[in-house]
Amino acid sequence: MDTQPKKPRTKPAEERLNELMNAAEQLFLSKGFVATTVSDIVAAADVAKGTFYHYFQSKNEIMDALRTRYMDWYLGHIAEAFSQYQSASSQLKSWCENSVKYYVEKQSLHDMLFHDEYHGHTNNHEQRAIEQIKQILALGEQQQEWQASPPELIATMIYHSMHAAVDNLATSHEYNQDTLNKLLYNCFLKLLSK
């Protein structure tokens, strides 16, 4: 007689959703977005195809959900780090330190989600990061630490400067992972000086 405990037939919806997303993430990282099929994802998650379509209409939709999950993780860690500071300049310094730290921590995942073979035409996830920077810029203006005008352009420049600099970490002779955040912070302060 088999005394192996049976696998539960149903799992909580959140657990099932996470299993699907984790399976898709691993397959997209190992096989690539284009080469991965919905059948691959459901096999890896050990669910029926109907379960996939209960949560997602397409492979593109699960990719967008993975992008949202990544940005929630990324922006959440950064916000938690800078929320302890009252001054805008301290928040900006913390943003520089932590944006580099957390970008590098999951760089291969980030690159798969935002740079590799799948990259949507609109990037509302990037806009979320820019909005976070705009809040710091507005605080700095309110505290009269700097002038950030026009704020959308300045926030976009700050975000893309950090992003490009981290992308170039492997080839840069001017900075490394340990020195980049200080260089970015000093450059951004010069950009914002009155």
C-alpha positions in Angstrom: 0.0 0.0 0.0 1.3 3.5 -1.0 1.6 5.7 2.0 2.9 8.7 0.1 0.9 11.8 0.9 -1.2 12.9 -2.0 -0.6 16.2 -3.6 -3.6 18.6 -2.8 -5.9 18.9 -5.8 -6.4 22.6 -5.3 -4.1 25.3 -4.1 -4.9 28.9 -3.1 -5.3 31.2 -6.1 -2.3 33.4 -5.1 -0.1 30.3 -4.8 -1.2 28.9 -8.2 -0.6 32.3 -9.8 2.9 32.6 -8.3 3.8 29.1 -9.5 2.7 30.0 -13.0 4.7 33.3 -12.9 7.8 31.6 -11.4 7.7 28.9 -14.0 7.3 31.4 -16.8 10.2 33.6 -15.4 12.6 30.6 -15.2 11.7 29.4 -18.7 12.0 32.9 -20.2 15.4 33.2 -18.6 16.6 29.8 -19.8 14.9 29.4 -23.2 14.0 32.9 -24.1 10.5 34.5 -24.5 10.0 33.5 -28.1 11.1 29.9 -27.7 8.9 29.3 -24.6 5.4 28.1 -25.2 2.3 28.2 -22.9 2.6 24.4 -22.9 6.1 24.7 -21.5 4.9 27.0 -18.7 2.0 24.8 -17.7 4.2 21.7 -17.7 6.8 23.4 -15.5 4.1 24.7 -13.1 2.3 21.3 -13.1 -1.1 22.8 -14.0 -3.6 22.4 -16.7 -3.6 24.7 -19.7 -7.0 26.0 -18.6 -5.4 27.2 -15.3 -3.0 29.4 -17.3 -5.9 30.9 -19.3 -7.8 31.5 -16.1 -5.1 34.0 -15.1 -3.6 35.2 -18.4 -5.0 35.6 -21.9 -1.6 35.1 -23.5 2.2 34.7 -23.1 2.5 38.5 -23.5 0.2 39.1 -20.6 2.2 36.9 -18.2 5.3 38.7 -19.4 3.7 42.0 -18.5 2.7 40.6 -15.1 6.3 39.6 -14.5 7.4 43.1 -15.4 4.9 44.5 -12.9 6.1 42.1 -10.2 9.8 43.0 -10.9 9.0 46.8 -10.7 6.9 46.3 -7.5 10.0 44.6 -6.0 12.5 47.1 -7.3 10.6 50.3 -6.5 9.4 48.9 -3.1 13.0 48.2 -2.0 14.2 51.7 -3.1 11.2 53.5 -1.5 11.7 51.6 1.8 15.4 52.6 1.8 14.8 56.3 1.1 11.7 56.7 3.2 13.8 57.0 6.4 15.3 60.3 5.2 13.6 63.6 5.5 15.8 65.8 3.2 15.5 65.5 -0.5 19.2 65.3 -1.0 19.4 62.3 1.4 16.5 60.7 -0.4 18.3 61.2 -3.8 21.5 59.8 -2.4 19.6 56.7 -1.1 17.9 56.4 -4.4 21.2 56.4 -6.2 22.7 53.8 -3.8 19.7 51.5 -3.9 18.7 51.8 -7.5 22.2 50.5 -8.5 22.2 47.8 -5.8 18.8 46.4 -6.7 19.3 46.7 -10.4 22.5 44.7 -10.2 21.0 42.1 -7.8 18.5 40.9 -10.5 20.2 42.3 -13.6 19.7 39.1 -15.7 16.0 39.1 -14.8 15.7 42.9 -15.6 17.4 42.4 -18.9 15.2 39.5 -19.9 12.1 41.5 -19.0 13.0 44.8 -20.5 15.8 44.4 -23.0 15.9 40.9 -24.6 13.8 39.6 -27.4 10.5 40.7 -25.8 10.1 44.4 -25.2 6.7 46.1 -25.6 6.2 49.4 -27.3 5.0 51.3 -24.2 6.8 51.1 -20.9 4.5 52.2 -18.1 6.9 50.3 -15.7 9.7 52.8 -16.5 7.2 55.6 -15.9 6.7 54.3 -12.4 10.4 54.7 -11.7 10.4 58.2 -13.1 7.4 59.1 -11.0 9.3 58.0 -7.9 12.2 60.3 -8.8 9.8 63.2 -9.5 8.5 62.9 -5.9 12.1 63.3 -4.6 12.6 66.2 -7.0 9.4 67.9 -5.8 10.5 67.5 -2.2 13.9 69.1 -3.0 12.1 72.1 -4.5 9.8 72.3 -1.5 12.8 72.2 0.8 14.6 74.7 -1.4 17.6 72.3 -1.9 17.5 72.6 -5.7 15.7 73.7 -8.8 14.3 70.8 -10.9 12.7 72.3 -13.9 11.3 70.8 -16.0 10.7 67.9 -13.6 9.6 65.3 -16.1 12.7 65.8 -18.2 15.1 65.9 -15.2 13.6 62.7 -13.7 13.8 61.0 -17.1 17.5 62.0 -17.4 18.3 60.8 -13.9 16.6 57.4 -14.4 18.1 56.8 -17.8 21.6 57.9 -16.7 21.5 55.4 -13.9 20.1 52.7 -16.2 22.7 53.2 -18.9 25.6 53.4 -16.3 24.6 50.1 -14.7 24.3 48.5 -18.2 27.9 49.6 -18.8 29.3 48.3 -15.5 31.1 45.4 -17.1 33.0 47.6 -19.5 33.5 50.9 -17.6 37.0 51.9 -16.6 35.7 54.9 -14.7 33.4 53.3 -12.1 32.4 50.0 -10.7 29.4 48.7 -8.7 30.8 50.1 -5.5 31.6 53.6 -6.8 28.8 54.2 -9.2 26.1 55.4 -6.8 28.3 58.2 -5.4 29.3 59.3 -8.9 25.6 59.4 -10.0 24.6 61.3 -6.8 27.3 63.9 -7.3 26.5 64.3 -11.0 22.8 64.6 -10.2 23.4 67.2 -7.5 25.4 69.3 -10.1 22.5 69.0 -12.5 20.1 70.2 -9.8 22.2 73.0 -8.4 20.5 76.4 -8.3 
